[in-house]
Amino acid sequence: MLIEADLHCHSLASSHAYSTVDEMAAAAKKAGLKVFALTDHAMAMPDAPHKWHFHNLHVLPQEINGVTVLRGAEANIRSFEGDIDMTEIDLACLQWIVASCHVPVIKPGNKEENTAAYVNAIKNNEVIDVIGHCTVLRYPVDFEEIAKACKEYGKFPELNESSVQFDRSSAENCIELLNACKKYDTEIVVDTDCHYAGLIGQTPISEKILEAAGFPEKLIFNRNADRVLEYVSKKHNIILNNNS
């Protein structure tokens, strides 16, 4: 399989997703994953869980069914200035943050405005780990500017399986992002953004896009679960391993 850690996954706490955490963990184990990040939508999305969902994630075991579960969120980029919809108190509860643009939260602008939203989020929010689905067609962007900023500030642009599978991104956009990341030696993550447990860890479309782009495996950060756990442990001053 391509990845050992799926770092953008939704449970039924996001009401347009359909699986429990236990179902996700069981499916992750079956798929051969060692880690997944539970990243339900943050509060600015219309069907997001209440902030208490994120504050209470500590009640989940760090490991379920033999799979490490990172306590996370998909934060919303709210403006072209790059601010997000979670406070320091909200973020203190979490171990993994994806930041994305969604139409109910931020109306798409022109290419320069959309690029500024992502780049400012990268520069101004140390807590962000991943820039989610920046290949979506509704938000045209300068992929080189995003890849360059991610390299400078230590973020991971995302190749998002669901976004392509369900026609929100194009393969051409994905290849353009990958080419920019190759140019700047920027590591990426390949995630499913699954909203149903049966899709967790399944990346067949992404694998074909990576092959078409000639993208080097060494730049796929979440191919190796140990690297992910080492990164999270260092960033949050905790100890995580595959026996957490």
N, C-alpha and C positions, 0 to 999 in steps of 0.2 A: 504494500500500500504506500501511497505517496507521503502521508503525514501520520505522525504519532500523537499529535495534539490538535484537536479541533477547537479553535479559539474564538468562535462566534456562533453561539447556539441559544435558541429560545425555548423556554418551557411555556406551559399554559398560563403562567403568570402574565405573559403578554397574550391578551385574549384572542389574537389572531393566530396563535400557535396552539398545539394540540396534544402535547405529551407532558407527563409528570417528570420530575427529576429522576425518580427511580427508573422509569421507562427509558429515559435518556442514558442513564448509566449502564443499564443492561444492554442497550443497543450499542453503546460505545465499546463495551467489552467484546461483544460479538463481532464488531467491525475491526477489532484489533487495536483500538486506541488505548493509550496509557493515560491521557489527560483530555478533559474538555473544559471549556470555560462557559459558565452559565451567564449569559449576557442579555437579560431581558431589557426591554426598552425603558429608558429613563422617563421621568415624569411628564415631560412636555408633549409626548405622544398621546393622542386621545385615548388609547386603550392600554396605556402603561399601568403597571401596578403602582400602588401607593409607595411613598418613600420608605415606609416601614418594611416593605419587602426587602429592600437593600440593607437597611439597618439590622435586620434580623437574620441575614444569611449565615451568621456565625453558628446558628443552631444546626446547620447542615454538617454532617461529617466531612472532613477534608477528603476522605476516600470513601466512595460508594461502589460496592460490587467490584472492588479491585481497581477502580479507575479514580485518579485524582481529579477532584472537581474544584476548579478555580472560581472564587466568588467574584462575579463581575457585573458589568452593565454595558449596554449600548447607549452611551450618552448622545444627546442631540446637539449638533452645532446650530446655534440659534440666530447667528448674524454673520455678516461679512467680516466683522471684527474678530470672529472666531470664539466667542464665548459659548460655554456649554451650560446645560440645564441641571447641573448637580453642584451642590455646595461642598465646601471642605468637609463638613460633617458627614454628608452623604458618602463622599469619596473615601473617607477614612475607614469605612467598613469594607472596602473592596480590594481585590488583588489583581484585577484585570479590567482595563477600560478600552472599549472600542468607541470611536467617535465618528458619527456619520451625519449626513444631511438627509432629511426626510421632508417631503413636501408639506405635510401638515404643520411643520415647525418653521421651516425657512423656505420661502418662495424662491424658486430658481432665478438666478440673475444671468448676466452675460458671462462670457468666459473669464474675463478679468475678475469680476465680482465673486464668482464661484471659486476660482483659484485662491482668491484672497481669504475666503471663509476657511478653506482647508489649511492654507499656509499659516494664517494667524492662529488657528487652533493648535497647530503643531508647535508654533513658537511660544505660545502663551500658556500652555497647559502641560506642565511637566508630568502630570498623572496619566495622560493619554499614552496608551501602548500602540494602538492600531488605528489607522485611518480607514474606515470601513467603506466598502463598495464605491470608491471614487470614480469608477468607470461607468456609472449609470448615465444613460442617455439624456436624462432631464437636466443634468448639471454638467455642461461642457466645461472642461478645465484644461489647463496647461500641465500635462503630465510631467514634463521635465522639472517644472517648479516644485511640484509636489514631491517627486523623487529626490530632488536636491535638498529640500527642507527636511524630509524624513531622514536622510543620511546625516545631515548636520545635527539634528536634535534627537536622534536615536529612536525614531518611530518606525513602524512597519506598515507600508501600504499593503492593502489586501486584494488578493485575487479571490473573488467571491463567487463560489459555485452557483448558488441559488440565483444570483443576479443575472447570470448568463442563461441558466436553465429556464428561467421564467421571463426571459426577454426584456429585462430592465437594463441590461448592459449588452454591448456587442463584443464579439470576439476581436474585432478590429481595435476597439478601445482598450481591451485587455492587453493586446499585443503592444500597443503604443505605450501603455504603462510599463510593461515588462522591458521594453527596449530602453525606456528612460532609466529604469532601475539598473539595467546592465551598464548603461553609460556611467552612472554615478556609483556603481558598486553598492547599491542599496538593497538590504535584505527585505524580503517580503514575507507575509504569511499567506497560506492558502487555506481558506475556511469554507465551511458549507453554508453558514448563516441558516442552519436548518430550523424549520418551524414544526418539524415532525421527527420523532425519534428514528424512524426508519431511514432517514437521510443522513444521519450523523456520520461523519468520516468518509462519506461517498463523494469522490471528486473526479469522476471520469471526464467531464467536459474540461475542467481545469487542466487535467493531465495532457489532453490533446492541445490545448492552447499553449501550454508551457513547451511542449515538443515543437509546435509550429514556430514559436519565438526563439527556439534554441536557448532557452533560459537555463543557466547553470544551477545544478542542484545545491551547490554550496551556498547560494543566496536564498534558499527556502528555509527560513528560521525554524518553522515548526515540523520539519522532517524528523527532528530528534526531540523527544520529550524531555530528556535530561537537560538539554540546553534551555528549554522553556522554564523548567522548574528552578534551574540555577538563576536565571534572569529574575524571576519573580521573587525568589528568596532574597537575593541581593537587594532588589529595589525596595522591598517591604520589611527587610530585616527579620525574616522568619526562616524557618527550615522546612523545606518541602522536598520530598523525594518520592519515588514510586512506591514507597511503603509508608506514606504519610498517615 
